[in-house]
């Protein structure tokens, strides 16, 4: 089975002496062409891994900005099929860029999991960020994780600080062990209590380093050497990127920080300059 583009990209960033940059493409409610322009701008500005925001009806993990980003295309009657066609076109244009579906499991359930996976496979996505898929609580009852493993795609898992630092013998520790074993591509470590995007309440330097170190050590104990650690929630500026690099993480994700600019109607050129600035900060050795 070929190596997943996510793994290739994070390893390439590591060899280049930097952390990888994961960005979220919002769906423009007025035009899929505008969504494509946003995606093109992001990739040209240095985003390494592209997540596509597939709107859902229960954005429990999302802050105000991403909730608005979910509601607007739904209210404009943008269909999921249109979004998957958009992802397929991105794959044709960017054969080497990792693409990840970001949504909640209600999207797959209401479409029918088989149909959701069929469209994802047609678009040749590399992974799925579906934080409420009940992998651990149901032992993959619905077979989504099994599909991912069999088809070389990654189901992205996430841990909070509380789970990452859980004492041995607790239910949270058992959950951490399973995440360390099952993680593929990268595991998200949440930089904010509760894991809400765009949060102003963030972990301290010490807490983030502790969480990243524990997760990496647990993955090593499980023999899971191909999975890395990414930071998510509340990443927006220079000090946040420095903290990511000091933590020992391999990548980070930004979404709300620049999607807010798009919602405010700022020109793509201005958003591009912001993203280029973030990309320049990714180089290691400047995290003091």
KEDRENTI-350297 format. One line per 2 residues: number of its first residue (from 1); for each residue y, x, z of C-alpha. Coordinates in Angstrom, 1 decimal. Each point is the difference from the previous one (the first is absolute). Example, Ala and Ser with C-alpha at 12.3 -4.5 7.8 and 13.67 -1.06 7.14 Angstrom:
KEDRENTI-350297
1> -4.5,12.3,7.8  3.4,1.4,-0.7
//
This chain:
KEDRENTI-350297
1> 0.0,0.0,0.0  3.4,1.4,-0.9
3> 2.5,1.0,2.7  2.4,-2.7,0.9
5> 3.6,0.6,-1.2  1.3,-0.5,3.6
7> -2.1,3.0,1.2  1.1,2.1,-3.0
9> 3.6,-0.7,0.6  0.1,0.7,3.7
11> -1.9,3.2,-0.5  2.4,1.1,-2.8
13> 2.9,-0.7,2.4  -1.7,2.1,2.7
15> -0.5,2.9,-2.4  3.7,-0.3,-1.0
17> 1.0,0.3,3.6  1.3,-3.5,0.6
19> -0.9,-3.4,1.2  -0.8,-2.7,-2.5
21> 2.5,-2.9,-0.5  -1.4,-3.5,-0.2
23> 2.4,-2.7,-1.2  -0.2,-3.8,-0.3
25> 1.0,-1.9,-3.2  1.4,-3.4,0.7
27> -0.5,-2.8,-2.4  3.4,-1.1,-1.4
29> 0.2,-3.8,0.1  2.0,-0.3,-3.2
31> -1.8,2.3,-2.4  -3.3,2.0,-0.1
33> 1.9,2.3,-2.4  2.4,0.8,2.9
35> -3.0,0.7,2.2  -1.2,2.5,-2.7
37> 3.4,1.6,0.0  -0.2,0.4,3.7
39> -3.4,1.5,-0.2  1.0,2.4,-2.8
41> 3.0,1.1,2.1  -2.1,0.6,3.1
43> -2.5,2.2,-1.8  2.7,1.9,-1.9
45> 1.7,0.6,3.4  -3.0,1.7,1.5
47> -2.2,-2.7,1.6  -3.6,1.3,0.0
49> -2.0,-3.1,0.8  1.1,-3.5,-1.0
51> -0.8,-3.1,2.0  0.7,-3.4,-1.6
53> 1.0,-2.8,2.3  -2.0,-3.1,-0.8
55> 1.8,-2.8,1.9  -2.1,-1.8,2.6
57> 0.5,-3.1,2.1  -0.4,1.6,3.4
59> 2.1,3.2,0.2  -0.8,0.6,3.6
61> 0.4,3.8,-0.2  3.1,0.0,-2.0
63> 3.6,0.2,1.2  2.9,-2.0,-1.3
65> 0.5,2.0,-3.2  -3.6,-0.3,-1.2
67> -0.2,-3.6,1.0  2.9,-0.7,-2.3
69> -1.7,2.1,-2.7  -3.1,-2.2,0.4
71> 1.8,-3.3,0.0  2.3,0.5,-2.9
73> -2.7,0.4,-2.8  -2.1,-2.7,1.6
75> 3.0,-2.4,-0.1  0.7,1.1,-3.6
77> -3.6,-1.0,-0.9  -1.1,3.5,-1.0
79> -3.8,-0.2,-0.2  -2.5,2.4,1.3
81> -1.4,0.4,-3.5  3.4,1.1,-1.2
83> 0.1,2.6,2.7  -3.5,1.4,-0.9
85> 1.1,0.2,-3.6  3.0,2.0,1.2
87> -2.3,2.3,1.9  -2.3,0.4,-3.1
89> 3.1,1.0,-2.1  0.9,2.5,2.6
91> -3.4,1.5,-0.2  0.2,0.3,-3.8
93> 3.4,1.7,0.4  -1.0,2.3,2.9
95> -3.6,0.9,-0.3  0.1,2.7,2.8
97> 2.2,-1.9,2.5  -1.9,-1.6,2.9
99> 0.5,-3.7,0.2  -0.7,-2.1,3.1
101> 0.0,-3.8,0.5  2.0,-0.9,3.1
103> -0.6,-3.5,1.3  -1.8,-2.0,2.7
105> -3.5,-1.3,-0.2  1.2,-3.6,-0.5
107> 1.0,1.1,-3.6  -3.6,1.0,-0.8
109> -1.5,-3.0,1.9  2.1,-2.6,-1.8
111> -0.4,1.6,-3.4  -3.7,0.5,0.7
113> -1.0,3.5,1.0  -2.0,0.5,-3.2
115> 3.0,-0.9,-2.2  2.3,2.2,2.1
117> -2.3,3.0,-0.4  -0.6,-0.8,-3.7
119> 3.8,0.2,-0.7  0.4,3.1,2.1
121> -2.8,1.7,-1.8  1.5,-0.9,-3.4
123> 3.2,1.7,1.2  -2.0,3.0,1.2
125> 1.7,0.0,3.4  -1.0,2.8,2.4
127> 0.1,-1.9,3.3  1.0,-2.9,2.1
129> 2.4,-0.3,3.0  -1.2,-3.2,1.5
131> 0.7,0.4,3.8  -1.6,-3.3,1.1
133> -3.3,0.3,-1.8  -2.6,-0.4,2.8
135> -2.0,3.1,-0.7  -0.8,0.9,3.6
137> -0.1,-3.4,1.6  -2.5,-1.4,-2.5
139> -1.8,3.2,-1.0  1.3,-0.5,-3.6
141> -1.5,-3.5,-0.2  1.8,-0.7,-3.3
143> -1.1,3.3,-1.6  3.5,1.2,-0.9
145> -0.5,3.4,1.4  -3.4,0.3,-1.5
147> 1.5,-0.8,-3.4  2.6,2.7,0.5
149> -2.5,2.7,0.9  -2.3,-0.9,-2.9
151> 2.8,0.0,-2.5  1.9,3.1,1.2
153> 3.0,-1.9,1.2  1.6,0.3,3.5
155> 0.6,-2.6,2.6  2.9,1.4,2.0
157> -0.4,-0.4,3.8  2.7,0.3,2.7
159> 0.2,0.9,3.6  2.6,-0.6,2.7
161> 1.0,2.6,2.6  -2.0,-2.0,2.6
163> -3.2,0.2,-2.1  0.6,3.6,-1.1
165> 0.3,1.1,3.7  -2.5,-2.3,1.5
167> -2.2,1.4,2.9  -3.7,0.4,-0.6
169> -2.1,-2.9,1.0  2.5,-2.7,-0.9
171> -0.2,-2.5,-2.9  3.0,1.6,-1.5
173> -1.8,3.4,-0.1  -3.0,-1.6,-1.7
175> 2.4,-1.4,-2.6  1.6,3.4,-0.5
177> -3.5,1.5,-0.5  -0.8,-2.5,-2.7
179> 3.4,0.5,-1.8  -0.6,3.8,0.1
181> -3.4,-0.6,-1.6  1.0,-2.6,-2.5
183> 3.4,1.3,-1.1  0.3,0.9,-3.6
185> 3.0,1.7,-1.9  2.3,-0.2,3.0
187> 0.3,-1.8,3.3  3.4,-1.4,1.0
189> 1.3,1.0,3.4  2.7,-2.5,1.0
191> 3.3,1.5,0.9  1.2,-3.2,1.7
193> -1.5,-2.2,2.8  -1.7,-2.9,-1.6
195> 0.1,1.6,-3.5  2.9,-2.0,-1.3
197> 1.6,1.4,-3.1  3.7,1.0,0.2
199> -0.2,0.3,3.8  2.8,1.6,1.9
201> -2.3,0.6,2.9  -2.0,3.1,-0.7
203> -2.5,2.4,1.7  1.4,3.2,1.5
205> -0.8,3.3,-1.6  -2.6,0.7,2.7
207> -1.7,-3.4,-0.4  -0.2,0.3,-3.8
209> -1.5,3.6,0.2  -2.5,-1.2,2.7
211> -1.1,-3.0,-2.2  -0.3,2.1,-3.2
213> -1.9,2.8,1.8  -2.4,-2.5,1.6
215> -0.8,-1.8,-3.2  -0.5,3.2,-1.9
217> -2.3,1.3,2.7  -2.0,-3.2,0.0
219> -0.5,0.1,-3.8  -1.2,3.5,0.3
221> -2.5,-0.9,2.7  -1.2,-2.8,-2.3
223> -0.4,2.4,-2.9  2.6,-1.8,-2.0
225> 1.7,3.0,-1.6  1.4,-1.8,-3.0
227> 2.4,-2.3,1.8  3.5,0.9,0.9
229> 2.7,-1.5,2.3  3.2,-1.8,-1.2
231> 2.9,-1.3,2.0  1.3,-3.5,-0.5
233> 2.7,-2.3,1.5  3.6,1.0,0.7
235> 0.3,2.9,-2.4  3.4,0.2,-1.6
237> 1.9,3.3,0.3  0.0,3.7,0.5
239> -0.9,0.1,3.7  -2.9,-2.5,-0.6
241> -1.4,2.3,-2.7  0.4,3.1,2.3
243> -1.9,-1.9,2.6  -2.8,-0.8,-2.5
245> -0.3,3.6,-0.9  0.0,1.2,3.7
247> -2.8,-2.5,0.7  -2.4,1.7,-2.3
249> -0.4,-3.1,-2.2  -0.8,0.4,-3.7
251> 2.2,-2.8,-1.5  2.3,-2.8,0.9
253> 1.0,-3.4,-1.4  3.5,-1.4,-0.5
255> 0.7,-3.6,-1.1  2.6,-2.0,1.9
257> 2.6,2.8,0.0  0.7,-0.2,-3.7
259> -1.2,-3.5,-0.8  2.9,-1.1,2.2
261> 2.3,1.9,-2.5  -1.6,-1.9,-2.9
263> 0.5,-3.3,1.8  3.6,0.8,0.5
265> 0.4,0.5,-3.7  0.6,3.7,-0.1
267> -0.5,1.7,-3.4  -3.4,1.7,-0.7
269> 1.9,3.3,-0.4  1.1,-0.2,3.6
271> -3.5,-0.8,1.3  -1.4,2.8,-2.1
273> 2.4,2.5,1.6  -1.3,-1.2,3.4
275> -3.6,0.4,-1.0  0.6,3.5,-1.5
277> 1.6,1.0,3.3  -3.1,-1.2,1.9
279> -2.2,2.0,-2.4  2.0,3.2,0.6
281> -0.6,-0.4,3.7  -3.8,0.0,-0.5
283> -0.2,3.8,-0.2  -1.6,1.5,3.2
285> 1.7,2.7,1.9  3.2,-1.9,0.6
287> -1.2,-2.2,2.8  1.7,1.7,3.0
//
